[in-house]
Amino acid sequence: MSRLSRIKFFVAVAACLAFSVLGNGDAYARKSVYRLILQDTTGKFSGISQEWLDDSLYMSLLELDDYTLFLMDSLEREYYLVLGSDLPDAKDIRKAQRANRKYSRDSAFKNTPRILDTYLIPDSLYYRRLLLWTHSQNTNKINLLKYDTTYNYNFNDLQIYRKDLNAVHLGVAGSPSMSFNYFKRENLKVAPFFEPYLAYSYTPETAVMYNVKTPYTELVYSGTTFSVRTKEEQNVRILTTMNITPALNVKLLYQKYGGAGMLTNENTANKNWDVGVDYLGKRYEVHFGFLGQTIVREENGGVKDIKMVRDTIIDKKVVPINLSSASNKLKRRTIFLTQSLAVPMNFFRKNRDSLRVGEGTVAYVGHSLEFSTYSKHYVDELTSAAERQYYQDINVISNKGSSDSISVRRFENKLFINLQPFSKDAILSTINAGIGYQLLGFYAFQPDYDVTVKNIDWKHNTYVYGGVEGKFRKYFSWDANAQYYLSGYYAGDLRAAANLQFSVFPFEDGINLRAHAETNTVTPHPFEQKLYYNHHQWDNEFRKSNETRFEATLDIPHWDLEASVGYSILTNRIYYDSLTFVRQAEAPVQVLSVYLQKNFKVWNFHFDNRILFQTSSNQDVLPLPKLAANLRYYIQFPVVKNVMTMQVGANALITSPFKFPGYCPDLGVFYNQNKEETHTNPYIDLFVNMQWKKASIFVKYENVAYGWPFKDYFSANRYIMTDRLLKFGIFWPFY
């Protein structure tokens, strides 16, 4: 058979097999129809059976690049998956062979196959090169995440713009922030003074776990490399993870966000550490981790006179600020462990050995523990009457300066059981229940304390929780759960939630409709009830607050469309008023939020739109921007085919006139100022964004339209966003 005939024969066979593989729902087959090229080691075509090809797809251990090659141990044939329309030439084959030799230790070639075998994930994912997920401390259930290293994902180098279209923040990377979208705001019940920093850190339930077939490393950098040192911003992320065995993974993560800022005295360094170990065995599952976070931030209280920003063109470093010598230092340390064991309960089946672990009736018995410490230390020196007036001239302890410390210690222990009555795909697939004990220690100075002893107020809590869930194939899933505190400081607190999802599949990724309902009754935090700072003191008897919310989301990936609506009723809401003191609302507050994300494409022009509309029935209690948009418009084209793709365009942040919340440095919280409204002013970045093989690279010229139509570039009341600056970023994965 001639070479041309062999190629024609192969293309015909490959087309049939590719469509067959697509029908099996393999993860790789979801991207497009691949042409499959089969050769033996001499370069001659050799016929192959349908069964062998299907099995080999499941043995694919590498993510697809331009070409991916696999060596099969017994047949010693090379197996290619080819993207695009061109057949590989000799250079492409040599490139794939080199890659294969590099990864052969961790493949199904000669050595013991590094194949994951666990009840936690579908069989089709056992051979996926990289898996990542988060887990629940209540049940040890995992939530698989999508792995995205593309330039579209990495374009937003700061977490606040990945999690929401915009946010209230203090103008510096790593500084306190709060999402525009009320329904995307994160809460930390035990230590609310850490909530403004959650966007840049992890909790045990948001820490990402990994399982990889080969060692994986990420190097990420973004910053104003070419700016002067007094305005620099430097953000770094280093991740490395590897599997010791197919089931046992170790992860090390370090990331730092921060910079000098535009104003004087706002240097910020937000450092995070994440060490994780996870094990996904046939019957045993464990997640262990250490999370650390240290934030050191100089506090300037914002600009004294906003007219100095609006009406002048002077260097922002010489704009007068409210505090000349103040700083915050926050620390958080968390150790957590969540483990569970599967116990099959098919006692009455004649052939119990035929069932794999995770099938039939199974009980999962588990245990979870966490030990965390949170601390905040604020210091200042008030050198003038104007600085003392910034805090309404309230200086309870000293009129020269402050040194206020608060801390929380948390120890929590849980026992739980998850019962699978029938199967994991049944309409009633899981019933779970658990009991927990929580020991909380709060420290905040009080006048009657002995200054030589750190008086910690210990509070004990016990609670129970449970839930049910189920699904019907891929079309319908549901779950409901609740947690109730039986005794202790939080006695009577209740959280109950339910979720529904309906999916139909006129397209490959389907049309998905999700609904969420939740009610939450919470006892006020001890620091909201009683606090004794130099500039703030109160002794309250607040009632429990309650929130009932409803959310619905429509997701159509085929059309790049996501739309959601949220409605919430808040009773006895606790907030910080215009004088920075904690208050409790007398009347209920209602919130309505509508969010739309729609991406259009016309030829090579792309129009990515994220739009948010919100209303609050009481802006003094819960201020929200009525309209906000994040618009990214660009032209996309290949620079080198299958090697480099480039985007050139602009990204605009637009907000309707809004009384931005202020920030109180000593409390470390946002408060509701009601005096100064910021004009609507687009913040526009010009950018070049590139995908170079696996690496993502961007260059942004920020705030290119500075001064048009106004100079209102406030990210919070009296805090400003950056002027014109050149920013560079790179995301580079190695595996």
C-alpha positions in Angstrom: 0.0 0.0 0.0 1.4 3.4 -1.0 2.0 6.1 1.5 -0.9 8.2 0.1 -3.2 5.2 0.3 -2.2 4.5 3.8 -3.0 8.1 4.8 -6.4 8.0 3.1 -7.2 4.6 4.7 -6.1 5.9 8.1 -8.2 9.2 7.8 -11.3 7.2 7.0 -10.8 4.8 9.9 -9.8 7.6 12.3 -12.9 9.6 11.5 -15.2 6.7 12.4 -13.3 6.0 15.5 -13.2 9.6 16.6 -17.0 9.9 16.4 -17.3 6.7 18.3 -15.0 8.0 21.0 -17.0 11.3 21.1 -20.1 9.2 21.8 -18.4 7.7 24.8 -18.2 11.2 26.4 -14.4 11.2 26.9 -13.0 14.4 28.4 -10.7 15.0 25.5 -13.3 14.3 22.9 -15.4 17.2 24.1 -13.1 19.8 22.6 -13.4 18.9 18.9 -13.2 16.0 16.5 -9.6 14.8 16.5 -8.0 12.8 13.7 -6.1 9.8 15.1 -2.9 8.7 13.6 -1.6 5.2 14.3 1.9 4.0 13.5 4.2 1.3 14.8 7.7 2.0 15.8 9.0 1.7 12.2 6.6 4.3 10.9 4.4 1.9 9.1 0.6 1.9 9.6 -0.8 -1.1 11.4 -4.4 -1.9 11.9 -5.9 -1.8 15.3 -9.1 -3.0 16.9 -11.9 -0.7 18.2 -11.5 -2.1 21.7 -7.8 -1.3 21.9 -8.4 2.2 20.7 -11.1 2.9 23.4 -8.9 1.6 26.1 -6.0 3.7 24.9 -8.0 6.8 25.1 -8.7 6.1 28.7 -5.0 5.6 29.2 -4.2 9.1 27.9 -2.1 10.7 30.6 -1.2 14.0 29.1 -3.1 17.2 28.4 -3.4 17.9 24.7 -1.0 20.4 23.1 -0.5 20.6 19.4 0.4 16.9 19.3 0.3 14.4 22.0 1.9 10.9 21.8 1.5 7.8 23.9 3.5 4.6 23.8 1.5 1.5 24.6 3.6 -1.1 26.5 2.5 -4.4 25.0 1.9 -3.4 21.4 4.8 -0.9 21.3 2.8 1.3 18.9 2.7 5.1 19.0 -0.7 6.7 19.3 -1.3 10.3 18.4 -4.1 12.7 19.0 -3.8 15.6 16.5 -5.4 19.0 16.8 -6.1 21.1 13.7 -6.2 20.1 10.1 -2.6 19.4 9.3 -1.0 16.0 9.6 2.1 15.8 11.7 5.4 15.9 9.9 8.7 14.3 11.0 9.5 17.3 13.2 6.2 17.0 15.0 6.7 13.3 15.6 10.2 13.8 17.0 8.8 16.5 19.3 6.1 14.2 20.6 8.6 11.4 21.0 10.8 13.6 23.2 7.8 14.6 25.3 6.8 10.9 25.7 10.2 9.9 26.9 10.0 12.7 29.5 6.7 11.5 30.8 7.1 7.8 30.4 7.9 7.2 34.1 4.4 8.4 35.0 2.5 6.7 32.2 1.3 3.3 31.4 4.5 2.4 29.6 6.7 -0.3 31.0 6.6 0.9 34.6 3.7 0.3 37.0 0.9 2.5 35.7 0.2 5.6 37.8 -3.5 5.2 37.6 -5.9 6.7 40.2 -8.5 4.2 41.5 -11.0 5.8 43.9 -14.8 5.9 44.4 -14.7 9.7 44.6 -14.5 10.4 40.8 -15.9 8.9 37.7 -13.9 6.2 36.0 -13.4 8.4 32.9 -11.3 10.8 35.0 -8.9 8.2 36.5 -6.4 8.9 33.7 -6.8 12.6 33.6 -3.4 14.2 33.8 -4.4 16.9 36.3 -7.4 17.0 38.7 -8.2 19.7 41.1 -11.1 20.2 43.6 -12.2 21.6 46.9 -13.8 19.7 49.7 -16.4 20.0 52.4 -15.4 19.8 56.0 -18.8 18.6 57.0 -19.0 15.6 54.7 -15.5 15.3 52.9 -17.4 15.5 49.6 -15.2 16.9 46.8 -16.3 19.5 44.2 -14.3 19.1 41.0 -13.1 22.3 39.4 -12.3 23.3 35.8 -8.7 23.6 35.1 -8.0 26.8 33.1 -4.6 28.1 32.2 -5.7 30.2 29.2 -5.0 33.8 28.7 -8.6 34.7 29.1 -8.6 33.4 32.7 -5.2 34.8 33.6 -5.9 38.3 32.1 -7.5 39.2 35.5 -4.4 38.9 37.6 -6.1 40.2 40.8 -8.6 37.9 42.5 -11.1 40.6 43.1 -11.7 40.9 39.3 -11.9 37.1 38.8 -14.6 36.7 41.5 -16.6 39.7 40.5 -16.8 42.3 37.8 -15.6 45.0 40.2 -15.0 45.7 43.9 -14.7 48.3 46.6 -11.0 48.3 47.6 -8.2 50.6 48.7 -6.4 51.0 45.4 -3.5 48.6 46.1 -3.2 44.9 45.3 -3.7 42.9 48.4 -5.6 45.6 50.3 -9.0 45.2 51.9 -11.8 44.6 49.4 -15.5 43.9 49.1 -17.3 42.7 46.0 -19.8 44.9 44.2 -22.2 42.0 43.8 -23.8 41.5 47.2 -24.4 37.8 46.5 -20.7 37.2 45.9 -19.5 38.7 49.2 -17.7 36.2 51.4 -18.2 35.8 55.1 -16.0 34.6 57.9 -18.3 34.1 60.9 -15.6 33.6 63.6 -13.3 36.5 62.5 -15.1 39.1 60.5 -12.1 41.4 60.6 -10.4 39.0 58.1 -13.3 39.2 55.6 -11.9 42.1 53.6 -8.8 39.9 52.8 -10.6 36.7 51.8 -10.4 37.5 48.1 -6.6 37.0 48.3 -6.5 33.9 50.6 -8.0 30.5 51.2 -10.0 28.7 53.9 -10.1 24.9 54.4 -13.1 24.7 52.1 -11.8 26.9 49.3 -8.2 25.6 49.3 -7.6 23.7 46.1 -6.4 20.1 46.2 -4.6 18.3 43.4 -3.9 14.9 41.8 -1.4 14.9 39.0 0.3 12.2 36.9 3.5 14.2 36.5 4.9 17.0 38.7 3.2 20.3 38.0 4.5 23.8 38.7 3.0 27.3 38.2 5.1 30.5 38.1 3.0 33.6 38.0 4.1 37.3 38.1 2.3 40.5 37.5 3.2 44.1 38.4 4.2 47.5 37.3 7.7 46.5 36.4 8.6 49.6 34.5 7.1 52.2 37.0 9.0 54.1 39.6 9.6 52.3 42.9 7.3 54.6 44.9 4.3 53.4 42.8 5.3 49.8 42.1 3.1 46.8 42.4 4.5 43.3 42.6 2.3 40.1 42.7 3.9 36.6 42.8 2.4 33.1 42.9 4.5 29.9 43.0 2.7 26.5 43.0 4.3 23.1 42.9 2.5 19.8 43.3 3.3 16.1 42.7 1.9 12.7 43.5 4.0 10.4 45.6 1.7 7.5 44.7 -1.3 7.6 42.3 -3.5 8.4 45.3 -1.2 10.6 47.5 -0.5 14.2 46.5 1.6 17.0 48.1 1.1 20.7 47.3 3.1 23.8 48.2 1.8 27.2 47.3 3.1 30.7 48.1 1.6 33.9 46.8 2.2 37.6 47.6 0.1 40.6 46.6 1.1 44.2 47.3 2.7 47.4 46.3 3.5 51.0 47.3 0.2 52.5 46.1 -0.4 55.9 44.6 -0.7 57.8 47.9 1.7 58.2 50.7 1.7 55.6 53.5 -0.2 52.8 51.9 2.4 50.1 51.4 0.8 46.7 51.4 2.2 43.2 51.6 -0.3 40.4 51.7 1.5 37.0 51.9 -0.1 33.6 51.8 1.1 30.0 52.3 -0.8 26.8 51.5 0.7 23.4 52.2 -1.7 20.5 51.4 -1.7 16.7 51.4 -4.5 14.7 50.0 -5.1 11.0 49.6 -7.8 9.5 47.4 -7.8 5.8 48.0 -10.2 3.0 47.1 -11.9 3.3 50.5 -10.1 5.9 52.5 -10.0 9.7 51.7 -8.1 12.4 53.6 -7.5 16.1 53.1 -4.8 17.8 55.3 -3.5 21.3 55.1 -1.8 24.3 56.6 -2.9 27.8 55.7 -0.9 30.9 56.6 -1.5 34.5 55.9 0.3 37.6 57.0 -0.8 41.1 56.0 1.3 44.2 56.8 -0.3 47.5 55.7 0.5 51.1 56.3 -2.7 53.0 56.9 -3.2 56.6 55.7 -7.0 57.0 56.2 -7.4 58.2 52.6 -7.0 61.7 51.2 -7.9 64.7 53.4 -9.6 66.7 50.6 -11.0 64.9 47.6 -10.8 68.2 45.6 -7.0 67.7 45.7 -7.6 64.6 43.5 -10.5 65.9 41.4 -9.3 69.5 40.7 -5.5 69.3 40.5 -2.8 67.5 38.6 -0.2 67.3 41.3 1.7 64.1 42.1 -0.5 61.8 44.2 2.4 61.2 46.6 2.1 64.8 47.8 -1.7 64.8 48.2 -2.3 65.4 52.0 -3.6 62.3 53.8 -5.4 61.8 57.1 -2.9 59.6 59.0 0.8 60.1 58.8 1.8 57.1 61.0 -0.5 54.2 61.3 -0.4 50.5 60.4 -2.2 47.2 60.7 -0.6 43.7 61.0 -2.9 40.7 60.6 -2.0 37.0 61.0 -3.9 33.9 60.4 -2.8 30.3 60.9 -5.0 27.3 60.1 -4.4 23.5 60.4 -7.2 21.2 59.2 -7.8 17.5 58.6 -10.8 15.9 57.1 -10.9 12.1 56.6 -13.5 9.5 55.8 -13.7 5.7 55.3 -16.0 3.9 52.9 -17.8 0.9 54.5 -19.7 -1.3 51.9 -23.0 -2.6 53.3 -24.1 -5.1 50.7 -24.6 -7.8 53.2 -27.5 -9.6 51.4 -26.0 -9.7 47.9 -24.8 -13.1 46.8 -22.0 -11.8 44.8 -20.8 -8.8 46.9 -17.2 -8.9 45.4 -18.6 -8.0 42.0 -19.5 -4.5 43.3 -16.8 -1.8 43.3 -16.3 0.4 46.4 -18.7 3.3 46.0 -21.5 1.2 44.3 -24.6 -0.1 46.0 -25.3 0.6 49.6 -22.3 2.3 51.3 -21.7 4.2 54.5 -18.9 6.8 54.7 -17.8 7.4 58.2 -15.7 10.6 58.7 -14.0 13.0 61.1 -12.9 16.6 60.7 -10.9 18.9 62.8 -9.5 22.5 62.5 -7.4 24.7 64.6 -7.1 28.4 63.6 -5.8 31.6 65.1 -6.6 35.1 63.8 -5.1 38.2 65.1 -5.0 41.9 64.3 -2.8 44.6 65.8 -3.3 48.3 64.9 -1.0 51.1 66.0 -0.9 54.8 65.3 0.7 58.1 66.4 -1.6 61.1 66.2 0.8 64.1 65.8 -1.8 66.8 65.1 -5.3 68.0 66.0 -6.4 67.2 62.4 -5.3 63.6 62.8 -7.1 63.3 66.1 -10.2 64.7 64.5 -10.1 62.0 61.9 -11.4 59.7 64.7 -13.8 62.4 66.0 -11.2 63.3 68.6 -12.1 60.1 70.5 -9.0 58.9 72.4 -10.2 56.8 75.3 -6.9 55.4 76.3 -4.3 57.9 74.9 -4.5 61.1 72.8 -1.0 60.5 71.5 -1.4 57.1 69.9 -3.0 53.7 69.8 -2.0 50.0 70.2 -5.1 47.9 69.8 -5.1 44.2 69.5 -7.8 41.6 69.0 -7.5 37.8 68.3 -9.6 34.7 67.9 -8.7 31.1 68.5 -10.8 28.3 67.1 -10.7 24.6 67.7 -13.4 22.5 66.0 -14.0 18.8 65.9 -16.7 16.9 63.9 -17.9 13.4 63.5 -20.1 12.5 60.5 -21.6 9.7 58.5 -22.8 9.8 54.9 -25.1 7.0 53.9 -25.6 6.0 50.3 -28.8 3.9 50.3 -28.9 2.8 46.7 -26.3 4.2 44.4 -24.4 7.4 43.9 -26.6 8.2 40.9 -30.0 7.6 42.5 -32.7 10.2 43.0 -31.9 9.8 46.7 -28.2 9.2 46.6 -26.9 10.5 50.0 -28.2 11.0 53.5 -25.6 12.6 55.8 -25.6 13.6 59.5 -22.9 15.0 61.8 -22.2 16.5 65.2 -19.6 19.1 66.0 -18.0 20.8 69.0 -16.5 24.2 68.7 -14.2 26.0 71.2 -13.7 29.7 70.5 -11.4 32.1 72.4 -11.8 35.8 71.9 -9.4 38.5 73.1 -10.0 42.2 73.1 -8.7 44.5 75.8 -11.2 45.6 78.5 -10.5 48.2 81.3 -10.9 45.6 84.0 -8.3 43.3 82.6 -5.0 42.6 84.3 -2.5 44.1 81.8 0.1 41.4 82.7 -2.3 38.6 81.7 -3.9 38.0 78.3 -7.5 37.4 79.3 -9.2 35.2 76.7 -13.0 34.8 76.8 -13.6 31.1 76.0 -17.0 30.1 74.5 -18.1 26.5 73.9 -20.6 25.5 71.2 -22.2 22.3 70.1 -24.1 21.8 66.9 -25.7 19.1 64.7 -26.1 19.1 60.9 -27.4 17.0 58.2 -28.5 16.9 54.6 -29.8 14.8 51.7 -29.0 14.9 48.0 -29.8 13.1 44.8 -29.7 13.2 41.0 -31.4 11.7 37.9 -28.7 11.0 35.3 -27.3 14.3 34.0 -30.6 16.0 33.8 -31.6 16.8 37.4 -29.8 17.1 40.7 -30.9 18.4 44.1 -29.7 18.8 47.7 -30.7 20.2 51.0 -28.8 20.7 54.2 -29.1 22.4 57.6 -27.0 23.2 60.7 -28.3 24.0 64.1 -26.4 25.1 67.3 -27.7 23.3 70.3 -25.8 25.1 73.0 -23.1 27.7 73.7 -22.7 31.3 72.6 -24.3 30.5 69.2 -27.2 28.5 70.7 -30.2 28.8 68.4 -28.3 29.8 65.3 -29.6 28.1 62.2 -28.5 27.8 58.6 -30.6 25.9 56.1 -30.1 25.8 52.3 -31.4 23.9 49.3 -30.2 23.7 45.6 -31.8 22.4 42.4 -30.4 22.0 39.0 -32.1 21.2 35.7 -30.1 20.5 32.5 -31.1 19.8 28.9 -28.6 19.0 26.2 -29.4 20.5 22.8 -25.7 21.5 23.0 -22.7 19.5 24.3 -22.4 21.5 27.5 -26.1 21.8 27.9 -28.5 24.5 29.1 -28.3 24.6 32.9 -30.8 26.2 35.3 -29.8 26.4 38.9 -31.8 27.6 41.9 -30.7 28.3 45.5 -32.6 29.1 48.6 -31.1 29.8 52.0 -32.0 31.1 55.4 -29.4 32.0 58.1 -29.9 33.2 61.7 -26.7 34.4 63.3 -25.8 35.7 66.8 -23.8 38.9 66.6 -20.0 38.5 66.9 -18.6 39.2 70.4 -16.6 42.2 69.0 -19.8 43.6 67.6 -21.3 43.4 71.1 -18.4 44.7 73.1 -15.2 46.4 72.2 -12.8 48.8 73.9 -10.4 50.5 71.5 -8.6 53.8 71.8 -10.9 55.4 69.1 -13.9 53.1 69.4 -15.8 51.6 72.3 -19.3 50.1 72.7 -21.3 47.7 74.9 -24.3 46.5 72.9 -27.0 44.0 73.2 -27.8 43.3 69.6 -30.4 40.8 68.6 -29.8 37.8 66.3 -29.8 38.8 62.6 -31.5 36.9 59.9 -31.2 36.7 56.1 -33.4 34.8 53.7 -32.1 34.7 50.1 -33.2 33.3 46.8 -31.0 32.9 43.7 -31.5 31.6 40.2 -28.9 31.2 37.4 -29.1 30.3 33.7 -25.9 29.0 32.2 -25.5 28.3 28.5 -21.8 27.7 27.7 -22.4 27.2 24.0 -23.6 30.8 23.7 -21.1 32.2 26.3 -24.1 33.3 28.4 -24.7 33.4 32.1 -27.5 35.2 33.7 -28.5 35.3 37.4 -30.9 37.0 39.7 -30.8 37.2 43.5 -33.3 38.5 46.1 -32.6 38.8 49.8 -34.4 40.0 52.9 -32.2 41.0 55.8 -33.6 41.5 59.3 -31.7 43.1 62.2 -28.7 43.7 59.9 -25.5 44.8 61.6 -23.5 47.5 59.9 -21.1 50.4 60.5 -22.6 53.8 60.2 -21.2 57.0 58.8 -19.4 57.7 62.1 -17.7 54.3 61.9 -19.7 52.9 64.9 -21.5 49.5 64.8 -25.3 49.7 64.5 -28.2 47.3 64.1 -30.9 48.2 61.6 -34.4 48.6 63.0 -36.3 47.7 59.7 -35.7 44.9 57.2 -33.6 45.6 54.2 -34.3 44.1 50.8 -31.8 43.5 48.0 -32.4 42.7 44.4 -29.5 41.9 42.1 -29.4 41.0 38.4 -26.2 39.9 36.7 -25.6 39.2 33.0 -22.4 37.8 31.3 -22.6 37.5 27.5 -19.7 37.2 25.1 -20.1 38.0 21.4 -17.9 37.3 18.5 -17.9 38.9 15.1 -15.2 37.5 12.8 -12.0 38.0 14.9 -13.6 40.7 17.1 -14.7 39.7 20.6 -17.0 41.6 22.9 -17.0 40.2 26.5 -19.6 41.8 28.7 -20.3 41.5 32.4 -23.1 43.8 33.7 -24.6 44.1 37.2 -27.8 45.9 38.3 -28.7 46.1 42.0 -31.1 47.9 44.3 -31.1 48.2 48.1 -34.2 49.4 50.0 -31.9 51.3 52.5 -28.7 52.7 51.1 -27.7 53.9 54.6 -27.7 50.4 55.9 -26.5 48.5 52.8 -25.1 50.7 50.1 -24.8 49.1 46.6 -23.9 50.5 43.2 -27.0 50.5 41.0 -25.2 49.7 37.8 -21.7 48.4 37.1 -20.1 47.0 34.0 -16.9 45.2 33.1 -16.4 45.4 29.3 -13.5 43.7 27.5 -13.4 44.3 23.7 -10.5 43.0 21.6 -9.4 41.5 18.3 -7.9 38.0 18.4 -5.6 36.5 15.8 -2.9 33.9 15.5 0.7 35.2 15.4 2.2 31.8 14.8 -0.2 29.0 14.0 -0.7 26.5 16.9 2.1 28.4 18.8 1.0 31.9 19.7 -2.3 33.7 19.7 -2.7 37.4 20.5 -5.5 39.7 21.7 -5.3 43.5 21.4 -8.0 45.6 22.9 -9.4 47.5 25.8 -11.0 46.7 29.2 -13.3 49.3 30.8 -14.8 49.4 34.3 -17.9 51.5 34.5 -19.9 52.3 37.7 -23.0 54.5 38.1 -22.7 57.5 40.6 -22.2 55.9 44.0 -21.5 56.8 47.6 -18.6 54.5 48.0 -18.1 53.0 51.4 -15.3 54.3 53.5 -12.7 52.3 55.4 -11.9 52.6 59.1 -8.2 51.6 59.7 -8.4 50.8 63.4 -11.5 48.5 63.1 -10.3 47.2 59.7 -13.9 47.3 58.2 -15.8 49.2 55.6 -18.4 51.7 56.8 -21.4 53.4 55.1 -20.5 57.0 54.5 -23.4 59.0 53.1 -21.8 62.4 52.2 -19.7 62.1 49.1 -20.8 60.7 45.9 -18.4 59.7 43.1 -19.2 60.6 39.5 -19.5 57.9 36.9 -16.1 57.7 35.3 -14.8 54.9 33.0 -11.5 53.3 34.0 -10.0 52.0 30.8 -7.0 49.8 30.2 -5.4 49.1 26.8 -3.9 45.7 26.6 -2.0 43.1 24.6 -2.8 39.5 25.8 -1.0 36.5 24.4 -1.2 32.7 24.7 2.3 31.4 23.8 2.1 27.6 23.9 1.3 26.9 27.6 2.3 30.4 28.9 0.0 33.4 29.2 1.5 36.9 28.9 -0.2 40.3 29.1 0.9 43.9 28.9 -1.6 46.6 30.1 -1.5 50.4 30.0 -3.8 51.2 32.9 -6.2 54.2 33.1 -5.3 55.3 29.5 -8.3 57.8 29.6 -7.2 59.5 32.8 -9.1 62.7 33.4 -12.0 62.0 31.0 -14.6 63.1 31.7 -13.7 63.6 35.4 -10.8 62.8 37.6 -12.9 60.7 40.0 -11.0 57.4 40.1 -12.0 56.4 43.6 -12.1 52.7 44.5 -13.4 53.5 48.0 -14.3 56.8 49.7 -11.1 58.9 49.7 -9.0 56.0 48.3 -7.9 56.2 44.6 -7.1 53.8 41.8 -3.9 53.9 39.9 -3.0 56.6 37.4 -1.5 55.8 34.0 0.9 52.9 34.5 2.4 50.1 32.4 1.7 46.6 33.9 3.2 43.3 32.8 2.1 39.8 33.7 3.0 36.2 32.9 1.6 32.8 33.8 3.9 29.9 33.1 2.9 26.3 33.9 5.5 23.5 33.8 4.7 19.8 33.5 
